[in-house]
Amino acid sequence: MPELKCRPPAGLIVKAPLSQTSNAHANLTGSLWMITAMAAFAAEDALLKGAARTLPVWEILVLFGLGGALLFAALARLRGAALWTPDVVSKPMRIRMVFEITGRLFYVLAIALTPLSSATVILQATPIVVVAGAAMFFGETVGWRRWVAIILGLTGVLVIIQPGADSFSPLSVLAVLGMLGFAGRDLASRAAPARLSTDILGVYGFIAIVIAGCAFAFWEGRSFEVPEAEAAVFLGCAVLCGVLAYTALMKAMRTGDVSAVTPFRYTRLLFGIALGVVFFGESLSAGMITGSALIVLSGLFIMWRSTATRT
């Protein structure tokens, strides 16, 4: 008997289930928000590096932090959020601020004193360290495969900074310290009160940058310098990029599946390297390329395994 084939009537379009279509649209939207956030973060780094050519690092931190805090405070008030609640001084928020200060201070020093491309690449190890920290401090289950990936990712960081080699620069450790600070901040954010909005977290995140700048002023020992027109434009644009990046990141993480959106964090690496090469004349070494590959592949594998173990 010949096989019977059922065909839809002419002109009838067979559509995917509504839930599947809407989920795909949400994942696409979330991915675009993530790419926007990473591009804005990379632009912020480049602008701060440009400002550091003429201004003290402590001054950059203070002015950048004040600008971001004021802008986020205005957004919070427009949305009716209170700028001060007891949750702001809760233990997780205090811990978060300490790590925010550490991460911001050392990372800004890294992009000011070392190649932007290498600092950006090292920063991409943050999610790997967050997974390790979640296992150690929050009791999350991490199998041996992910532990191997974590070790490989951290090995990638060592390949980039090359400790013990003739080309090793102690300044490259600044990016590592900044990355560890940001990882601690992200871990503390998991325990922060859920009642605190993104805008409020932004306000106090930027206040932490001001505190970092004031503390570093005593170490740097340079007096305040009135920013020239170029530096002022760099700082103003960096503030706008920072607020855009933070807002886009929060939107990305709240739109679509985390497993579909999070891998696009690594587009920051591409943006950072491109800006470093084009605007600062940086070049890529074999060690940086190899280390970058280890970090990205390890991070993507960890995300894939995290999703696989939940399904």
N, C-alpha and C positions, 0 to 999 in steps of 0.2 A: 504494500500500500504506500503511495507517495506521501511524503511528509507534508503535513498541513502547516502553513505559516500564517500567523495572524498579524495583520498590518492595521495600523490606525487609519481611520478615514482620512481622505485627502484633505490637506489644510489644517489637520489637527496637530498641534504642537504638544509633545509630551514633556511636561515640566518635572523637575526634581521636587521632592517633598518640600513644603514650605519651611519646615524647621531646618532642613539641610541647606537650603538656599540662604536663609537668613543667617545661619551660623557661618557659612562661607563668606558672606558679605561682612559680618562682624570681624572675622579673622583678617580679611583684606583691609578693613578700616583700621583695626588695631595695628597691623603691620605698617601701614602708612604713617600712623602716629608715632610708632617706634622709630622709623627711619627719620622722620622729622626731628624727633628728640635727639637722636644721635648726631645728626647734621648740626643742630643748634649747639649741642655740647662741644663738638669739635670746633665750631666757629668761635665759641666762647673762649676755648683754650688758646686759639690762635690770636684772638684780640688781646687777651691778657698778656700773652708773650710779647706782642707788639708794644703794649704799654710799658712792659718791664724794661724796654730799651732805655727809657729816660726817667722812669719813676722808681722809687724804692719799693721793694716787695711789700713791706708793711703798709705803705700808703695805698697800694693797689688793693690789698685785702680789705682795708677799712672802707675805702670809697666804694668798692664793688659790693661789699657786704651791706653797707648803708643803703645803696641804691636798690638792691634786691629786696631787703627787708621792708623798705618803705613801699615798694610797688606791690609786694605780696600783702602788706597790711591794708593797702587801699582796696585790693581785690577782696580781701576777707570782709572788710566793712561793707562794701557794696553788696555782698551776699548775705549780710546780716550776722556774720560770725563774730563772737566775742574774742578780742585779742588776748585776754587773760582768763584762764580758768585754773583750778587746782591741778588739773591733768598736766598742765604745762611743766610743773615741777615734780611730777611723779618720778620714781626711780628710773624706769626705762628711758624717760626723756632726758634725765640728767646724764645717764650713761651715753645716750645717743649724742648729746651735745659734746661730750668729751671726745668721742670718736670723730664727730663732724669737724671739730677744731683740728684734730690731728690730721685727718685726711686732707682737709682743705689747705692747711698750712704747708704740708710737705709736698702735696701735688702741685700747688702754685709755684713753690720753689723749684720743683722738677721741671715744669714747663718753661720757667724763666731761665734756668741755668743749664738745662740739657736739651738735646734735640726733641722737638715736639713729637715726632714720629715714635721714638723709643718710649717716651713717657706714656703715650696713648696705648701702645701695644701692651706694656706692663699692666696698665689699668684694666685691660680686658681679663685679667686673671681674677678680678674681684668676685664674679659669680662662683668660680671654683672654690675660693676660700670661704665664701658664704655657705656652700654645701658642707664643707668640712666643719665649719663652726656650728652649723645646725645639728650635725651629728654629735659633736662634743658637748654642746651647751644646752641643746633642746631635746636631746635624746632621739632625734630622727634616725630611722634605719637607713644605713648606707651600705650596700653590698660590696663585695670585694672588687667587682668590676669598676664601680664608681670610685673606689679608693685608688685603684690603679690609674684611672683617668685623672684623678686629683694630683697624684704624684707626677704623672707625665706633664700635666699643665704647669705645675710649679717648676718642673725641670725646664720647661720652655722659658720661664722667667730667668732661670740661671743661665741658659744658653744666650739670652739677650744681654745680660749684664756682665757675663763672663768673669766671675771672680777668680783671681789668681792669674789671669792673662795679662800680658803687657799692656793691652788696650783697656784694661779695667779702669773705670773712673769711680771713685767713691761717691760722686754726685749722683750716679745712677741709682744708689740706694734710696734717694729721696722719693723716687717714683714708687718703689716697693713699700716704703713707709706710708705714703699717701694711699696706695691701694689697700693696705691693711686697715688703715683708718676708715676708708669707705666701706670695707667689708664689715667692720665692727658696727658702723652706723646702720647698715642695712639689717644686720642681725638685731640690733636694738630696736629698729623700727617695727620688727615683727611683734615685739612685746609692748609697743607704745599703745596707749588707749585708743580704741577705734573711734571714739567720739571726736578726736582731733582731725580737722579737715586737712586737705592737701595744702590749702592756703596758709593755715596756721603752722603746719610743719615747715612750709617754705619760709615763713617769717623767722622762726627760731633757727632754722638752718642757716639763713643769711646772717642772723645776729651772731651765730657761732663764728662766722668768717670775720666779723668785726673784732670779736674777742681774740681770735688768732692773730689778726694784724696788730692789735695793741700789744699783745704779748711779745710778738716778734720785733716790735719797734725797739725794745730795750736791747735785744741781741744785735740787730742790724746797725743801730747807732747812727742812722742817717736822719737828717732833719726833713721836715715837710717841704715838699716842692710844689709850687703852683703848676698844675698840669698845662702843658702847651696844648694848642688846638688839636693836634693829631692825637696826643695821648688822651685828651678829654673825650674825643670822638670814640676812640678805642674802648674806653671804660664804659661810656654810655651804651654803646652797641653791645658790649659784653654783658651788661646788666639785662638788656632786652633779650639777648640770646639765652641767658641763664634762666630767666623766668619762662620764656617760651619752651625751653628744653624740659624744665621741671614739670610744667603743665602738660606738655605733650606726652611725657613719660607716664604720668599718672593716668592720662586718658588711655594710653596704649595698654597699660596693665589692667584696666577695667573694661576693655573692649575685646571680645573674642576669647579664644582659649589661650591660656598662658603658654602652653607648649608650642602654639603656632606663632605667637607674637614675640616671645623672648629671644629666639635665635637672631632676630634682626638687631639685637643690641650690638652684634659684632660689625655692623656697618660703620660704627664709630671708628673702628680701626682703619677702614678704607678712607673715610673722610679725613681723619687725623694725619695719616701718612701722606695723602694727596696735598693737604695744606702745608705740611712740613717740607715736602719736596718742592712745591711750586713757589711758596712765598718766603721760605727760609733757606732754600738751597741745600736741603738735607739729602743724604743718599742712604740707600738701604744696603746693609751688609748681609752676607750669607747667614750669619748668626741670627740677625734680626728676622729674616725670612723664615728660617727654621724654627726659631722660638715662637714666632707668630702662629705658624701652622700647628705646632704642638698645643698652644693655648686654645686656639679656636676649635680644633678637632676634639680636644678633651672636653671643652665646655659644651659643645654640641652633643657629644656622646653622653655626658652627664644628664643633660636635659632629656635626651631620648630615653635613657634608662629610668629617669624619674617618672616619665609619662608611662612607660611600659609597666612599671611595678604598681601603678595605680589602676591599670585597666585589666 
